[in-house]
Amino acid sequence: MSVLALQSRGPLAALTHRLGQMAAAIGTALVRMGETHPLMTSLRKLNEISDEELAERGLDRNAELHRIVRRYAYV
């Protein structure tokens, strides 16, 4: 919807539209921050490794998960 169409509906519609765009941009930025956090990066890497590969390395998925998460939370 164009700004011109919103302005023809009134200033309140244009303001709420702009606030909605700002909220969406903030939400997108927060999601990007969460996805690039080292915890999520580590969990993503662990998820890409199969159980067979972990067993070959002598590792257990639950133990690795605990090792990764304990840096950020008490578990």
Residue, then its C-alpha position, 0 to 999 in steps of 0.5 A: m500500500s502506498v503512502l499516498a493511499l494511506q494519507s488519503r485515509g488519514p494521518l492516523a492510518a499513515l502513522t499506524h502503518r509506519l509504526g508497524q513497519m518500524a516494529a517489523a524492522i525491530g523484530t527482524a533485527l532481533v531475530r538476526m541477532g538471535e540467529t548469529h549468537p554463538l550459542m545458536t551457531s554451536l547448536r546448528k553445527l551440532n545438529e548438522i552432525s549425525d549420531e553415527e559421526l558423533a559415535e565415531r568421535g566418541l561423543d554423545r549428543n546429549a553430553e555435547l548439548h550439555r557442554i554447549v548450553r552450560r556456558y549460557a545457562y545453568v543445567 
